[in-house]
């Protein structure tokens, strides 16, 4: 009985081993030949909103004097923004600094604090670009004496990004067809697609100088175009 059981076990193990041979042989088949191509796409559109930095810089003999003058001027700036119809959600304080002032290095006065300077700035988003120039003029007239860069953006970039992706895939397919013809092979099914997309940052417009006396004509601004780019990597089997 023991010899019978041992023989039956040997037969079962041998059958399992023979059944595994085709599967192993099948897994050791030829590696599929692949072609990987990258494609690029770009879409452009006129921006529909702008972000600018505006603020007030004031000086005083004491920190309290400088801060009081700054607060009065900033309140006028906030009132102007509200008159322009800019909502509270589009106005954000970006920095408040109180800095002691000292004599110049070439001055014969002792190195001691001679006053204070307070700077208060806000970041403002303007949704209607037609109001951007008048908004800058109104801010300066209300007391803003520090303006930073103006950057333009697109409020909803998704449709533009979809167009850039489509162009990127078409570009990859055109390249693959050219390469496959040149190599004398044909394209099989697509094995994988991966994406890497980015929005090209717009060049900000820097406001270099201005005066508190605003001309009758509004400050001219040019929004230009924003471009969004997409890249894809597509892999085909080739025959």
Secondary structure, 3 states (H helix, E strand, C coil): CHHHHHHHHHHHHHHHHHHHHHHHHHHCCCCCCEEEEEEEEEEEECCCEEEEEEEEEEEECCHHHHHHHHHHHHHHHHHHHHHCCCCHHHEEEEEEEEEEEECCCCCCCCCCEEEEEEEEEEEEEECCHHHHHHHHHHHHHCCCCEEEEEEEECCCCHHHHHHHHHHHHHHHHHHHHHHHHHHCCCEEEEEEEEEEEEECCCCCEECCCCCCCCCCCCCCCCCCCEEEEEEEEEEEEEC
